[in-house]
Amino acid sequence: MDSTYIRNKFNILGKKVIIFVVLSLPILAFGQKNVLENDLKFSRRAFHFGINMGINTSDFKINRGEKFIYEDSIAAIDAKAAMGFNLAVLLSIHLSRHWEIRTLPGIAFQDKKLDYQIFDGQPVTQNFNQILMEVPVHIKFKSDPIKDFKFYVISGMKYSYDVASNSKARNAEGIVKLNKHDIALDYGVGFEFHFPLFILSPEFRVSNSFLNAHSYDPNLRFSNVIGALKNRAFFFGINFEG
């Protein structure tokens, strides 16, 4: 099945779910039991599972190459952010009442753009439709209950594999190729709302890549002027944990 069609379906479904959950938060918070009672029930377990779904916005951090200085036709290179969607399963291992180790293996659809300003010519835009298989591993620290919720912070590493990478493409005149593998630093914050049967957790997360996503090709005009491209993304998601 066409990957663009699949992406569109996931985007539509994801946006509807996120909107529904956000609008439902006041109703859910009104009907919940005491957070401490429910938290104790979950913390007695060795681990728990869940699902994560959300939206993201992503772009590149650009390091221009040495050849950019001597390029007489490309005036500027800019990265443009675009929206995407992500879906993952969640496994959280309880170390103590306040500490957890968790992983969220899943898939993320990310769209990025590079805009080239051309001397005496029309701008050139390149679109990158990434389909990333991701495996983040996070350390999570949770606060004591604050009224009817708990606050938490997370930090860790993430490995990504881009199944849509064009790094092996041939006859790709005029495009920039991206590597398949990436490692990034993840960090973020979230809130836990405890219910009798599950935990609902809105979460904000930032991801900054360590590796160069640019697959350099000296035969490609637009590749020559780039030294490095670093993936970076901002995620907003909802965790359903039980």
C-alpha positions in Angstrom: 0.0 0.0 0.0 1.3 3.5 -0.8 3.2 5.0 2.2 1.6 8.5 1.7 -1.9 7.0 1.9 -0.9 5.2 5.2 0.6 8.4 6.6 -2.5 10.4 5.8 -4.7 7.8 7.5 -2.5 7.8 10.7 -2.5 11.6 10.7 -6.3 11.9 10.5 -6.8 9.2 13.2 -4.1 10.6 15.5 -5.4 14.2 15.4 -9.0 13.0 16.2 -7.7 10.9 19.1 -5.6 13.8 20.5 -8.4 16.3 20.2 -10.8 13.9 21.9 -8.5 13.2 24.8 -7.6 16.8 25.4 -11.2 17.8 25.4 -12.0 15.0 27.8 -9.4 15.9 30.4 -11.6 18.1 32.6 -14.3 15.4 32.7 -11.8 12.7 33.5 -10.1 14.8 36.2 -13.5 15.5 37.9 -14.4 11.8 38.2 -11.1 10.4 39.5 -10.4 8.8 42.9 -7.7 9.9 45.2 -4.4 9.8 43.3 -2.4 8.4 46.2 -4.7 5.3 46.5 -4.4 4.6 42.8 -0.6 5.3 42.7 0.0 2.8 45.5 -1.8 0.1 43.5 0.4 0.7 40.4 3.7 1.1 42.4 3.3 -2.3 44.0 3.8 -3.9 40.5 7.2 -4.7 39.1 6.2 -3.2 35.7 3.3 -2.0 33.7 2.4 -1.5 30.0 0.7 1.1 27.9 0.4 2.9 24.6 1.5 6.3 23.4 0.1 8.3 20.6 0.7 11.9 19.6 1.8 14.5 17.1 5.3 15.9 16.4 7.0 18.8 14.6 10.5 18.3 13.3 13.2 19.9 11.2 17.0 19.8 10.7 19.8 21.7 12.4 22.0 22.7 9.5 25.8 22.9 9.5 26.9 24.3 6.2 29.9 22.8 4.4 33.1 24.5 3.4 32.0 24.4 -0.2 29.0 26.6 0.6 31.4 29.6 0.8 32.6 29.1 -2.7 29.2 28.2 -4.2 28.2 30.9 -6.7 24.6 29.8 -7.3 23.1 28.9 -3.8 22.6 31.9 -1.6 21.1 30.3 1.5 19.8 27.0 3.0 17.0 27.0 5.5 15.2 24.1 7.3 11.4 24.2 7.6 9.5 22.3 10.3 6.4 20.3 9.5 3.9 18.2 11.4 3.9 14.4 11.8 2.3 11.6 13.9 3.8 8.9 16.1 2.5 5.7 17.8 4.3 3.4 20.3 3.8 0.8 22.9 5.1 1.5 26.4 6.9 -0.7 29.0 7.8 0.8 32.3 9.8 -1.0 35.0 9.4 0.3 38.6 12.7 0.9 40.4 11.1 2.6 43.4 8.1 4.8 44.1 9.7 7.7 42.4 11.9 6.1 39.7 11.2 4.1 36.6 13.0 2.9 33.5 10.8 2.9 30.4 10.9 2.2 26.7 8.5 3.2 24.0 9.3 1.2 20.8 7.1 2.5 17.9 6.9 4.3 14.6 7.1 8.0 13.9 6.1 9.8 10.7 8.1 13.0 10.3 8.1 15.5 7.5 11.0 18.0 7.0 11.9 20.5 4.3 15.0 22.2 3.1 14.7 25.5 1.2 17.4 26.7 -1.1 17.6 30.3 -2.1 19.2 30.5 -5.6 21.0 33.6 -7.0 19.1 34.9 -10.0 16.7 32.0 -9.9 13.6 30.4 -8.3 13.9 28.9 -4.8 14.2 25.1 -4.6 12.4 23.1 -1.9 13.2 19.5 -1.0 10.7 17.5 1.1 11.7 14.6 3.3 9.1 12.1 4.3 10.7 10.0 7.1 9.2 6.8 8.5 11.2 6.1 11.6 11.3 2.9 13.7 12.2 4.3 17.1 13.4 2.7 20.4 13.8 5.2 23.2 15.0 4.3 26.7 14.2 6.8 29.4 14.8 7.3 33.1 11.7 8.7 34.7 11.4 10.6 38.0 8.0 11.2 39.5 7.0 13.6 42.2 4.8 12.9 45.2 1.1 13.5 44.6 0.2 17.1 44.1 -3.6 17.4 44.7 -5.0 15.2 42.0 -2.0 14.6 39.8 1.8 13.9 39.7 4.5 15.7 37.8 7.4 13.8 36.2 10.5 14.4 34.1 12.2 12.0 31.7 15.6 11.8 30.1 17.4 9.2 28.0 18.6 8.0 24.6 16.7 7.0 21.4 17.8 4.9 18.4 15.9 5.5 15.1 15.9 3.6 11.8 14.5 5.4 8.8 12.8 2.8 6.6 12.2 5.5 3.9 15.8 6.6 3.7 17.1 7.4 0.2 20.8 6.9 1.1 21.2 4.1 -1.4 19.3 5.8 -4.2 20.9 6.1 -7.6 20.4 8.7 -10.3 19.2 11.1 -7.6 20.4 14.3 -9.2 19.5 17.4 -7.2 18.4 15.7 -4.0 20.0 15.4 -0.5 20.3 11.8 0.8 19.6 10.9 4.4 21.2 8.1 6.5 19.1 5.3 7.9 20.5 5.3 11.4 20.3 7.9 14.1 20.9 8.3 17.9 19.3 11.2 19.8 19.1 12.7 23.3 15.5 12.7 24.6 14.2 14.8 27.5 10.8 16.1 28.6 8.1 16.6 31.2 4.6 15.2 31.8 1.7 14.8 34.2 0.1 11.7 35.5 -3.6 11.5 36.2 -4.5 8.3 38.1 -7.7 6.4 37.7 -8.9 3.1 39.1 -8.0 1.2 35.9 -5.3 3.3 34.1 -3.0 6.3 34.2 -3.5 9.1 31.7 -0.3 11.1 31.0 0.0 14.1 28.7 3.7 14.5 27.8 5.9 17.0 26.1 9.3 15.7 24.8 12.2 17.1 22.9 14.6 15.0 20.7 18.0 16.2 19.5 20.2 14.0 17.3 23.9 13.3 18.0 24.6 11.8 14.5 24.8 13.4 11.1 21.7 12.5 9.1 23.3 13.8 5.9 24.6 11.0 3.5 27.2 13.1 1.6 27.4 12.6 -2.1 30.0 14.8 -3.9 28.1 14.3 -7.2 25.0 16.0 -5.9 24.9 19.8 -6.2 22.8 20.4 -3.1 24.7 17.8 -1.0 28.0 19.5 -1.6 27.1 22.6 0.3 26.0 20.8 3.5 28.4 19.7 6.2 25.9 18.1 8.5 22.1 17.7 9.2 21.0 16.9 12.7 17.4 15.7 13.3 15.5 17.5 15.9 11.9 17.1 17.0 9.3 18.2 19.5 6.6 15.7 20.6 3.3 16.1 22.3 1.7 12.7 23.2 -0.8 11.0 25.5 0.2 7.9 27.4 -2.5 5.4 28.4 -0.8 3.1 31.1 -2.4 0.3 32.9 
